[in-house]
Amino acid sequence: MKKIMITGALGQIGTELVIKCRTLYGNDNVLATDIREPDVDSAIAQGPFEILDVTDKNHMTQIVESFKPDTFMHMAALLSATAEKNPQFAWDLNMGGLLNALEVAREYHLQFFTPSSIGAFGPSTPKVNTPQVTIQRPTSMYGVNKVAGELLCQYYFDKFGVDTRSVRFPGLISHIKEPGGGTTDYAVDIYFKAVREGHYSSYIAKDTFMDMMYMEDAIDAIIQLMEADGVKLINRNAYNLSAMSIEPEMVKEAIREHYPEFQLDYEVDPIRQNIADSWPNNIDISCARAEWGFNPKYDLNKMTEVMLNEIAKKNKVR
Ligand SMILES: NC(=O)c1ccc[n+]([C@@H]2O[C@H](COP(=O)([O-])OP(=O)(O)OC[C@H]3O[C@@H](n4cnc5c(N)ncnc54)[C@H](O)[C@@H]3O)[C@@H](O)[C@H]2O)c1
């Protein structure tokens, strides 16, 4: 049975990760932490929770000493679009937080997970079927942080024997928690707007292909990777992961299967478009499949159906 500490637990991924881990490993065996308090009636608040700023190493150490986890999942970070607005702050939080987390994992012999991103690629990366090992010269601060983070994970594995595991997540799509300032957020917003207003203005241009994945597949992938036999894991920096490569018009067509009146137009945001243009169109996930059995269940149509139904239920539209 694992005993898990999670940082950034109130974020888009953390919220669903905490709930899944508590279901699998027991409510009291999963400590959620974040820089802010959870809502008192939220699912996160129904189990162990501590306030933790990940840039405060002493406090992180104190919490590890008192909770005594065997596994550390580090989710706290500033995402791509937000990081680009304040790059120095992004460096301090993304790299300072990660280094503290890796140090704690080294000192207390904890299994370690942190996500990288398709943002770790850049304009000189092959755009189609992007290989697991390839050119990584990102042009955003977020991308720079993710490449450095991947290398740090590999370094802590090679140098100190820390059991580091990571994935390059594509854009993650969920109806439970609003996204936290990423470039792929349009693919979440579009569903909410389709149900609530029947119309969406996309800040990402037509024909901009990016990898995406439904949140349930992302959470299952984390659990599966953490449970995998370490001997079989060749890549200790981060695994390419994706379930679909999509662009806004494809999402529109999938939505129109359920909401035929849905309208999509474009008001492109140059900052986020620039980041999107520097990312791959679709990445090769064969190493994750071969080394630990990654096998996502949701394609665009299946995900669209669930997203629209769940959002409609929340809004009592249908
Ligand atoms: N969501 C995606 O589509 C996506 C895709 C690829 C990679 N990722 C990566 O997954 C991880 C989690 O992403 P997310 O989407 O859940 O992010 P999010 O922005 O939704 O959540 C981040 C959480 O970190 C917390 N936080 C911020 N500063 C903190 C600090 N100093 N100390 C402690 N907590 C702090 C925030 O309060 C927030 O709850 C990040 O590393 C991100 O880069 C996410």
The ligand as an SDF file (V2000), in Angstrom:
LIG
                    3D

 44 48  0  0  0  0  0  0  0  0999 V2000
   -3.1640   20.5640  -17.3070 N   0  0  0  0  0  0  0  0  0  0  0  0
   -2.4990   20.2540  -18.4060 C   0  0  0  0  0  0  0  0  0  0  0  0
   -3.0660   20.2510  -19.5090 O   0  0  0  0  0  0  0  0  0  0  0  0
   -1.0320   19.8890  -18.3050 C   0  0  0  0  0  0  0  0  0  0  0  0
   -0.3880   19.4330  -19.4670 C   0  0  0  0  0  0  0  0  0  0  0  0
    0.9650   19.1030  -19.3950 C   0  0  0  0  0  0  0  0  0  0  0  0
    1.6360   19.1660  -18.1690 C   0  0  0  0  0  0  0  0  0  0  0  0
    0.9780   19.6180  -17.0760 N   0  0  0  0  0  0  0  0  0  0  0  0
    1.7590   19.6960  -15.8170 C   0  0  0  0  0  0  0  0  0  0  0  0
    1.0690   19.0640  -14.7510 O   0  0  0  0  0  0  0  0  0  0  0  0
    1.3440   19.7490  -13.5100 C   0  0  0  0  0  0  0  0  0  0  0  0
    0.0330   20.1560  -12.8520 C   0  0  0  0  0  0  0  0  0  0  0  0
   -0.7120   20.9370  -13.7760 O   0  0  0  0  0  0  0  0  0  0  0  0
   -2.2020   21.4460  -13.4890 P   0  0  0  0  0  0  0  0  0  0  0  0
   -2.8570   21.5830  -14.8060 O   0  0  0  0  0  0  0  0  0  0  0  0
   -2.8410   20.6550  -12.4240 O   0  0  0  0  0  0  0  0  0  0  0  0
   -1.8690   22.9170  -12.9680 O   0  0  0  0  0  0  0  0  0  0  0  0
   -2.8440   23.9670  -12.2430 P   0  0  0  0  0  0  0  0  0  0  0  0
   -2.3580   25.3370  -12.5890 O   0  0  0  0  0  0  0  0  0  0  0  0
   -4.2730   23.6260  -12.4740 O   0  0  0  0  0  0  0  0  0  0  0  0
   -2.5210   23.6840  -10.7060 O   0  0  0  0  0  0  0  0  0  0  0  0
   -1.3020   24.0310  -10.1020 C   0  0  0  0  0  0  0  0  0  0  0  0
   -1.5300   24.0720   -8.6150 C   0  0  0  0  0  0  0  0  0  0  0  0
   -0.2950   24.4710   -7.9960 O   0  0  0  0  0  0  0  0  0  0  0  0
   -0.6100   25.3680   -6.9430 C   0  0  0  0  0  0  0  0  0  0  0  0
    0.5400   26.2240   -6.6560 N   0  0  0  0  0  0  0  0  0  0  0  0
    0.9220   27.3520   -7.2970 C   0  0  0  0  0  0  0  0  0  0  0  0
    2.0110   27.8570   -6.7070 N   0  0  0  0  0  0  0  0  0  0  0  0
    2.3310   27.0330   -5.6880 C   0  0  0  0  0  0  0  0  0  0  0  0
    3.3590   27.0270   -4.7130 C   0  0  0  0  0  0  0  0  0  0  0  0
    4.3190   27.9770   -4.6500 N   0  0  0  0  0  0  0  0  0  0  0  0
    3.3830   25.9990   -3.8190 N   0  0  0  0  0  0  0  0  0  0  0  0
    2.4180   25.0330   -3.8470 C   0  0  0  0  0  0  0  0  0  0  0  0
    1.4300   25.0020   -4.7380 N   0  0  0  0  0  0  0  0  0  0  0  0
    1.3900   25.9870   -5.6440 C   0  0  0  0  0  0  0  0  0  0  0  0
   -1.8210   26.1450   -7.4090 C   0  0  0  0  0  0  0  0  0  0  0  0
   -2.5360   26.6930   -6.3090 O   0  0  0  0  0  0  0  0  0  0  0  0
   -2.5970   25.0790   -8.1720 C   0  0  0  0  0  0  0  0  0  0  0  0
   -3.5470   24.4540   -7.3480 O   0  0  0  0  0  0  0  0  0  0  0  0
    2.2650   20.9180  -13.8910 C   0  0  0  0  0  0  0  0  0  0  0  0
    3.6030   20.5170  -13.7320 O   0  0  0  0  0  0  0  0  0  0  0  0
    1.9660   21.1280  -15.3590 C   0  0  0  0  0  0  0  0  0  0  0  0
    3.0600   21.7190  -16.0240 O   0  0  0  0  0  0  0  0  0  0  0  0
   -0.3300   19.9770  -17.1080 C   0  0  0  0  0  0  0  0  0  0  0  0
  1  2  1  0
  2  3  2  0
  2  4  1  0
  4  5  1  0
  4 44  2  0
  5  6  2  0
  6  7  1  0
  7  8  2  0
  8  9  1  0
  8 44  1  0
  9 10  1  0
  9 42  1  0
 10 11  1  0
 11 12  1  0
 11 40  1  0
 12 13  1  0
 13 14  1  0
 14 15  2  0
 14 16  1  0
 14 17  1  0
 17 18  1  0
 18 19  2  0
 18 20  1  0
 18 21  1  0
 21 22  1  0
 22 23  1  0
 23 24  1  0
 23 38  1  0
 24 25  1  0
 25 26  1  0
 25 36  1  0
 26 27  1  0
 26 35  1  0
 27 28  2  0
 28 29  1  0
 29 30  1  0
 29 35  2  0
 30 31  1  0
 30 32  2  0
 32 33  1  0
 33 34  2  0
 34 35  1  0
 36 37  1  0
 36 38  1  0
 38 39  1  0
 40 41  1  0
 40 42  1  0
 42 43  1  0
M  CHG  2   8   1  16  -1
M  END
$$$$
